[in-house]
């Protein structure tokens, strides 16, 4: 593995650690209320993504997936403990998609099948949070998502093996995070304008 890819892997991990710190702080202060089941689904999906990347020779570019899975499960645990749980259809569909990804991967012995399924499932799993931020934009922090775009882009350049199996899911996450950041930014401005008019 080349030195610059290892450096990029470490850089992406450092940015991810920095991005989650304010998110956990916001949860601790009660300003952020994570949707527990959605974070559980993301932990499952990124865990599968990590395994698929590792088996496809992703190298340092896969480190982000492993760390992200750990953080997602930690946030899900906090959310469950705080009882920020609503079991909506989108979450169940995404979770079923995650388990189908494992099943089809085992049947076909093709990690790309799993990667396609978890990419779709991740988008479905994001829908409850997208809905929540539309109505309560101040209950989610934008900065971790914006930094997520950055460290996933860096992780793409850190991939040792650049195949559709290794890059598709991180690219999907970049797209989904971008949609979230755009929506949250727009809704916060709309709410701020309404407050000014009152």
C-alpha positions as CSV (number, residue, x, y, z in Angstrom):
1,X,0.0,0.0,0.0
2,X,1.5,3.3,-1.0
3,X,2.4,5.9,1.7
4,X,0.2,8.7,0.4
5,X,-2.9,6.4,0.5
6,X,-2.1,5.5,4.1
7,X,-1.7,9.2,4.8
8,X,-5.0,10.0,3.2
9,X,-6.6,7.1,5.2
10,X,-5.3,8.6,8.4
11,X,-6.4,12.1,7.3
12,X,-9.9,10.9,6.6
13,X,-10.1,9.2,10.0
14,X,-8.8,12.3,11.8
15,X,-11.5,14.5,10.1
16,X,-14.1,11.9,11.0
17,X,-13.1,11.9,14.6
18,X,-13.2,15.7,14.6
19,X,-16.6,15.7,12.9
20,X,-18.3,13.4,15.5
21,X,-17.0,15.3,18.6
22,X,-19.4,18.2,18.3
23,X,-22.2,15.8,17.4
24,X,-21.7,13.8,20.6
25,X,-21.4,17.0,22.6
26,X,-24.7,18.3,21.1
27,X,-26.3,15.0,22.2
28,X,-24.9,15.4,25.7
29,X,-26.2,19.0,25.9
30,X,-29.6,17.9,24.7
31,X,-29.5,20.0,21.5
32,X,-29.3,17.0,19.2
33,X,-31.8,14.2,19.4
34,X,-30.7,11.4,17.1
35,X,-33.2,9.1,15.5
36,X,-32.0,5.9,17.1
37,X,-33.3,3.3,14.7
38,X,-31.9,5.1,11.7
39,X,-28.5,5.3,13.2
40,X,-28.7,1.5,14.0
41,X,-29.5,0.9,10.3
42,X,-26.6,3.0,9.2
43,X,-24.3,1.2,11.6
44,X,-25.4,-2.1,10.0
45,X,-25.0,-0.8,6.5
46,X,-21.6,0.7,6.9
47,X,-20.4,-2.4,8.7
48,X,-21.4,-4.5,5.7
49,X,-19.8,-1.8,3.4
50,X,-16.6,-2.1,5.4
51,X,-16.4,-5.9,5.0
52,X,-17.2,-5.7,1.3
53,X,-14.4,-3.1,0.9
54,X,-11.9,-5.0,2.9
55,X,-12.6,-8.2,0.9
56,X,-12.2,-6.2,-2.4
57,X,-8.8,-4.8,-1.4
58,X,-9.8,-1.3,-0.5
59,X,-7.0,-0.8,2.0
60,X,-6.8,2.5,3.9
61,X,-9.9,3.8,2.1
62,X,-12.0,1.3,4.1
63,X,-11.0,2.6,7.5
64,X,-13.7,5.3,7.4
65,X,-16.4,2.7,7.0
66,X,-15.2,0.7,10.1
67,X,-15.0,3.8,12.3
68,X,-18.3,5.2,11.0
69,X,-20.1,1.9,11.8
70,X,-18.8,2.1,15.4
71,X,-19.9,5.7,15.8
72,X,-23.3,4.9,14.3
73,X,-23.9,2.0,16.7
74,X,-22.8,4.3,19.6
75,X,-25.2,7.0,18.6
76,X,-28.0,4.5,18.1
77,X,-27.3,3.2,21.6
78,X,-27.6,6.7,23.0
79,X,-30.8,7.3,21.0
80,X,-32.4,4.1,22.3
81,X,-31.4,5.0,25.8
82,X,-32.9,8.5,25.5
83,X,-36.0,6.9,23.9
84,X,-35.7,8.8,20.6
85,X,-37.2,5.9,18.8
86,X,-39.9,5.7,16.2
87,X,-40.1,2.4,14.2
88,X,-41.2,3.7,10.8
89,X,-41.5,1.8,7.5
90,X,-38.5,3.5,6.0
91,X,-36.2,2.1,8.7
92,X,-37.6,-1.4,8.4
93,X,-37.2,-1.4,4.6
94,X,-33.6,-0.2,5.0
95,X,-32.8,-2.8,7.7
96,X,-34.4,-5.6,5.5
97,X,-32.3,-4.3,2.6
98,X,-29.1,-4.7,4.8
99,X,-29.9,-8.3,5.6
100,X,-30.9,-9.0,2.0
101,X,-27.5,-7.6,1.0
102,X,-25.9,-10.3,3.2
103,X,-28.1,-13.0,1.9
104,X,-27.5,-12.2,-1.8
105,X,-23.8,-11.7,-1.1
106,X,-23.7,-15.3,0.3
107,X,-25.8,-16.7,-2.6
108,X,-23.9,-15.0,-5.4
109,X,-20.5,-14.8,-3.7
110,X,-20.4,-11.3,-5.2
111,X,-19.7,-8.3,-2.9
112,X,-20.9,-5.9,-5.5
113,X,-24.5,-7.2,-5.1
114,X,-24.3,-6.3,-1.4
115,X,-22.8,-2.9,-2.1
116,X,-25.6,-2.0,-4.5
117,X,-28.3,-3.1,-2.0
118,X,-26.7,-1.3,1.0
119,X,-26.3,1.9,-1.1
120,X,-30.1,1.9,-1.9
121,X,-30.9,0.9,1.7
122,X,-28.8,3.8,3.0
123,X,-30.8,6.2,1.0
124,X,-34.0,4.7,2.3
125,X,-32.7,4.7,5.8
126,X,-31.9,8.5,5.5
127,X,-35.6,9.4,4.7
128,X,-36.8,9.5,8.4
129,X,-33.9,11.9,9.2
130,X,-34.7,13.9,6.1
131,X,-38.3,14.2,7.2
132,X,-37.3,15.1,10.7
133,X,-34.9,17.8,9.7
134,X,-37.6,19.3,7.5
135,X,-39.8,19.9,10.5
136,X,-37.1,20.3,13.2
137,X,-33.9,21.6,11.5
138,X,-32.4,22.7,14.8
139,X,-32.4,19.2,16.2
140,X,-29.6,18.0,13.9
141,X,-26.1,19.4,13.6
142,X,-25.0,20.2,10.0
143,X,-21.2,20.2,10.5
144,X,-20.7,16.5,11.0
145,X,-22.6,15.8,7.7
146,X,-20.6,18.5,5.9
147,X,-17.3,17.1,7.2
148,X,-18.6,13.6,6.2
149,X,-18.7,14.7,2.6
150,X,-15.1,15.8,3.0
151,X,-13.7,12.7,4.7
152,X,-15.6,10.3,2.3
153,X,-14.1,12.1,-0.7
154,X,-10.6,11.8,0.9
155,X,-11.3,8.1,1.6
156,X,-12.1,7.5,-2.1
157,X,-8.6,8.8,-3.0
158,X,-7.2,6.5,-0.2
159,X,-8.7,3.3,-1.8
160,X,-6.0,0.8,-2.7
161,X,-8.3,-0.9,-5.2
162,X,-10.6,1.5,-7.1
163,X,-13.4,-0.7,-8.3
164,X,-17.2,-0.1,-8.4
165,X,-17.4,-2.4,-5.3
166,X,-15.0,-0.2,-3.3
167,X,-16.2,3.3,-4.4
168,X,-20.0,3.0,-5.0
169,X,-21.1,3.0,-1.4
170,X,-18.9,5.9,-0.3
171,X,-20.0,7.8,-3.4
172,X,-23.7,7.2,-2.4
173,X,-23.0,8.5,1.1
174,X,-21.4,11.6,-0.3
175,X,-24.6,12.2,-2.4
176,X,-26.9,11.5,0.5
177,X,-24.9,13.7,3.0
178,X,-24.9,16.5,0.4
179,X,-28.7,16.3,0.1
180,X,-29.0,16.4,3.9
181,X,-26.7,19.4,4.3
182,X,-28.5,21.3,1.5
183,X,-32.0,20.6,3.0
184,X,-31.0,21.4,6.6
185,X,-29.3,24.7,5.5
186,X,-32.4,25.8,3.6
187,X,-34.8,24.9,6.3
188,X,-32.8,26.6,9.0
189,X,-32.8,29.8,6.9
190,X,-36.5,29.5,6.4
191,X,-37.1,29.1,10.1
192,X,-34.8,32.0,10.9
193,X,-36.7,34.2,8.4
194,X,-40.0,33.3,10.0
195,X,-38.7,34.2,13.5
196,X,-37.6,37.6,12.2
197,X,-41.0,38.2,10.7
198,X,-42.7,37.6,14.1
